[in-house]
């Protein structure tokens, strides 16, 4: 699995790391049960702080794509599917677009609730 970060991007490095994993799951390059690189090893290879990698991994845990286990590290969950990863990417894009348009959180949630009720 290839991780890349762009230090000149406005996207935080931890989010870039999470996006790399999300894309790999979405493309089927990483399968459920597969281990991700140890945070310290990945941080060294990318030239970033280990806490930056841990922030990215934490975001993926919150999204249900990985589990973080003491002694085992980061493991892709059984529930992580390419479709779920693709949906998470699209949700992030919708949120970014809504911020760019100046929508409030409540306005975005209203749009989503309306669509869910349709």
N, C-alpha and C positions, 0 to 999 in steps of 0.2 A: 504494500500500500504506500502510495506516495503522498507525503505531506508537503504542502508549500504555503509559505506566508509571504505577504508583501508588506514590509515595514512602512512603505509610503502610503498605503491604503488608509482610508478613514475608518474601515472596519476594524474593530479591535482584534488583536492577534489571537486571543482565545476563541473568538467567534470564527475566525478563519480556520483554526484547527478543527473546531466542531464541524464546520462546513465541509472540510476535507473528508471527515469520517462519514457524514451524511451522504455525500456524493458517492463514496465507495459502497455504502449500503444500498443506495438507490440504483447503482450500476450493477450490483451483484458481485462486486469485487471482494467484498467482505461478507462472510456468512455468519449466521447466528452461532454462538459458541466460540467464535474466533477471538483471540486475545489481541488487544491493541498494544503498541509499544509502551514500555514503562515510561511514566511521566518524565523522569530524570533523563532517560536515554533520548527520548524525543526532544526534550528541551535542549539538550546538548547538540543534537544533530541540526536543530533549527536555529540555534544561537539565541534562544529566548529563555526567560526565567521559568523555572519549574512550576511556579504558581500560575503562570500564563497557560501552560498546558493543562494544569488541574482545573482552571476555570472553564476551559473548553470541554474537558471531560465531564465536569459537573453539569454543564448545560445539556450535554447528551444524556446524562443520567436523568435529569429532570424531564427530558423528552421521551424517556423510556427506551432509548436505543442501546444504552450500555448499562452494565452493572459495575459498580466499583466495590471490589472485595479486598479486604486486607490480606496480603500475602498472595493474592491471585492477580491483582491489578484490574485493568479495565477489560471487560469481556462483553462482546456484542450479545444482547439479550435474544432469547428465543422468539420474542414478539417483534423483533426488528425485521421488517420486511422492506423490500425495495419500494413498494407503494407507500408505506408509512413514511419512509425517508423522503420520498418525492413530495408528499403532502406537507411535511414539515418545512421543506424548502419553499414551497409555494406560499405557505402561511407567513413565513418570514418576509417574502417578497411583498405580500399584501400589506403587512404592517409597515414595511419601509415605504411603500407607495403612499399609504394613507398619511404617514408623517410628512412626506414630501408635499402632499396636497394640503397639509395643515389641519387635517381632521383630528378631532379629539378622540380619546380612547372610547368615550361613550358613543360618539357618532359612528365609529367603526363597529363597535359591538351592536349597535342598532341595525346597521346594514347587515351584519352577519345573522342576527336574530330574525330579521325580515326574510332573508334568503332561506333560513332553516324552516321558517313557517310556510314557505311557498310550496 
